[in-house]
Amino acid sequence: MNFEPMTLDDLAGQKHFVSDARSWEDKEEWPNAILLYGPPGTGKTSAAKVIARSVLADFYDPINYVITNASDDRGIDFVRNDLKQWSSVKAVGAARRVIVLDEADGLTPAAQDAARQIIELNADNCLFILTANDVSKIRPAIKSRCACYEFKPITPKEGADRLMDIKFGQTMSGRNVNWKDAAMYLMHHTGGDMRQAVHKWVYTESHDDIMKLKAEEESASAAALAAMGSQWLDMRSSLYKMLDGGHTLNQAMRSFHNNLTSFVEMDSDTTFTVMAVLGEMVPHMYEWPIGSHSFIDCLVARLKKEVENND
């Protein structure tokens, strides 16, 4: 099933962009190029596809629409060959083709310079939409030629409203406070990442399944408290509970860290030791060879040793 937004009404959040896009749509006047930037999961690619549908209308067809992940083809050859060829083809039925360069911040500086020239030369023939996670990697010359919009993490309310529409459509049947609470929590849990939230949401049959995540995440708070009190076995048990409850190691460490930050103002040696060890070990968790639980064991052992050495 496809749960992607189809129209501007379906986009969650990003009111500043949606407002301008409605104006473009109403007037049928579009910028030559658009740059959407912000963290993953904030709807940049979905928004680009919505704009493509709006611009092309009845002529929304692969012959008029190209989307490519620019980070997969970073070099100048991709721009000089593929991008140049795509932009030179005339639209069929529509006024312009739409070319989406997803994750354009993955292009090399030389490739971006070449892309800028193609954007300038083909503005009458194509609408170029670029997305980027890190806008600082986009060359100023490209930014200056785009209508630029920052996409921020979706607020819990904005995301929950969209999740409820996905689950129940426009009907009121089945909508209740339990589902709404579950949707609100899921947006908190994913940090405003709509893509993650939708993925979890559509495969959830009961709101209780989502609320179990809330109970399990409370284990992260318990783990942080245990670490501050040098209760190492309790810390290990709490983090194990998160993994056994369905959290990934990345989610467990992120929640653990978030809870630890509340202790920083205490300015204790234990707090800074725990944070330092966490900072050293977490980058290695993506390549940890023997499982998430063993990573927790090693983390706890390392923390115990470092804290006791500092006493």
N, C-alpha and C positions, 0 to 999 in steps of 0.2 A: 504494500500500500504506500501511496505517496502522500506525505503530510507537509510537503513544502508549501509555503505561501504562494498563492496564484495571483493575488491582486494586492494593491497598496493597503487595502483594508485588513489583509491577513498578516501584515508585518507587525511584530511585537516591538513596542518602543520606537526609538529613533524618530521622535516626532518632528524634529527640525528637518530631517531629510524627507520624511513623508509629506510634510507641508509643501516643500518646494517641488517635490515630484508631482504632487497633485496639480500644482500650477502649471508645470510643464505639460502634463497630460491634458489638462483642460484647454490650454492654448495650442497644443500640438507643436510646441517649440521646445526643442531639447538642446542641452549643451553639446559642444563638439566632443567633450571628454568628461568623464566623471571619475573621481577617486574616492573610494570608500575605505576607511582605515580604522583599525581598532582590534581588540583581542579576538581570538577565535571564538566562534559560537555566538557572536552578536548579530548575525544576520546579514553580513556583507554579501556573500554569494547569493543568498536567497533574494536579497534586494536587487542585485544585478539581473537575476533571471526575471523578476517581476517587471523591471524596467524594459527588458527585452520583449516580453510579451506585450507590454503596453505600446511600445514603439512600433512593433511589427503587426500587431492586431491580427487580422485574418491571414496575414502572410508570415506568421510565426512558424518557421520551417527551417530545418538544418541548412538549406541552401542560403538562407539569410542570416543565420545565427551561428556563431562559433564561440565556444567556451573552452579555454585551455588553462591548465595549471602551469603558470610561468616558472614556478620553482622546479618543475620537472625538466624544463628545457631552458637553462639559464643563460646560454651563450648567445653571442652575436649572430651565429649562423642561423639559429631559430628565428631571430627577428628578420634578418636579411632574406631568408628563404620563405618560411611558413607565413610569418606575419605579413610580409610584403605581398605575398600571393593572395592571402585571404582578403586583404584590404583593397586589392585592385579589382576584385570581382564585383560586378554591379548587382545590386539587389533586384529580386524578381517580385514585382508587384508593389513593394514598399519603396519609400523614398531613400532609405539608407539601410545598410546591413548593421548588425550589432556584433561587436567583437568584445568578449570578456576575457581579460587577462587576470586570472585569479592568482593571488599571492605574487603580485608583480614585484614585491620587494625582494623576491628571490632572483630576479634578473641581475646580471653583472652590470657595473656602471657603463661599460661600453655598449652592452645590449640595450640599456635604458636610453642612452644617447641616440642610438639608431632607431629605437621605438618612437622617440619624440619626433624625429623627422618624418616617420611614416604617419604618425597621428596628424601632424601639421599638413602633410600633402594630401591626405585622404579624408579630411574633415567633412567634405561635402558628400562623400560616399558612405562613410561609416560613423557610427557612434561607438566610441571606445569607452569601456568601463573597466577600470582597474581596481583591484582590491589589494590591501596590504595589512599585515599584522603589525609591522614596524614601519611607520611612516618616515622615520628618520633615514631609512635606507632608500627612499625614493628621491631621485635627483630633483633639485629645485626647479630645473627647467621643465620637467614634466608636471610638477605640482602647479606651476604657474599657468599651465594650459588646461587645467582641470577645474571643474567645480568640485571642491573638496569637502568631505563630510566625515566627521569623527563618529564612529559607532561605539557606544558605551555599553557595558554589561546591562542586560535587561533587568529592570527592577522586579522584585518578587510579584508585585501586583500586576504589572504588564505581562509578565511571563505566565502567571497563573490564569489570567483571563484568556490568553491564547491557548493554553493547555486545556482549559475547560471547553473551549470551542472545538478543539480537535477531538476531544472525548465525546462530546454530546451534540456537536453541531449547533444549530440555532434553537433547538428544542429545550424546554425546561425540564423534561422528564429525566430523572436520574441525578440532576444537579442538586447537591446538598452541601451542607457545611463541612462534612467529613472529607468529601472530595476536594473542596476548595482549600481546606487546611493542608491536605496532602500536596496539592499543587503549589501552594505557597512555600511549604517546607522544601519541596523539590527544587524550586528556584534558589532558595537559600543554600541548599546542599551543593548545587552545581556552580555557585558563585555567579549566577546570571548568565551561564552558558546555555543558551536556548537549544542548541543542537544536542548536548548531553541530556538536557531535561526531556526533550521530546523523545529521544531514544528510550529512556527509562519509562516514560509515561505510556507510550503506545503498547508496551508489552506488559503492563501492569493490569491485572484483572480486579484487584481489590485495593482500596485506599489503605487498608491495613498493612499491605506489603510495603508501601512507601513510608508509613509511619514507623515501621520497624527500623527503617534506616535512621530515623531520628533517635530512637532508643539506643541504637548501636553507636551512633556518633557521640552520644553522651559518654561513651566509654573513652573517647579521646580526652574529654575533660578530666575523667577519673585518672587516666594515664598521666596527664600533666601534673595533677595534684600529687600523685604517687611519686613522680620524679622529683618534685620539689621537696618531698619529705624523705627522699632516699629509700622509698619502699619499692625496691626493684622488682620483686616478684609480683607485686600488685600492678605495677606498670606493665610488666610483660603480659599478665593475664588480661588487662584491659585492652591492649593492642591486639592480642590474639582474638579477643571477642569481636573486634571490628573486622578482622580478616575472615573469621569463620562466619560472620554475618553477611558477607558479600562485598565488603569494601575491597578495593584494590590496595596494594601497598602504597601507591602514590596518594590515594585518597586518605589512607590512614595517617601517613606522614604529614600531609597538608593539614588535616584536622588537628593532629597532635601539635604541630608547630603553631597553628592559629591559637590554640589554647595556651601554649607556653608564653605567647607574647603578652598575655595579661599579667604575667609575673615580672616582666622586665623592669617595671617601675620600682619593684622591691629592691633592685640594685644588690642582689645577693650573689655571692660567688657561685652558688649552685646553679642559679638561673643561667648565668653566662657560660658556665662550663657545659651545661646541657645543650644550650643553643649552639655553642662552638662545635661540639661533637656531632650534633645533628647536621650542621652545615658541612662538615667534612665527609660524613658518611652517605647522606642522601644522594649526592650525584652518582654514587656507585650502585644505587639500588636497581637502576635500569639494566645493569649488566650482571646482577647478582646471580651466580650460577646454580644455587641449591635451594631456591624457594623463598617465599616471602616470610614464612615463620622463622627460618634460620636467620634472615636479616634482622628480625626483631631480637632474636637471642643474642646476636653479636652486638647489636646496638645497646642492649641492656648491659651486657658484660663490659663493654667499653665505657659506658657512662658510670657504672659502679666503680671501675678502676680509676677513672679520672677524678671523680668527685672525692673518693677516699684519699687519693694522692694529694689533693688540694687542702684536705682538712688539717 
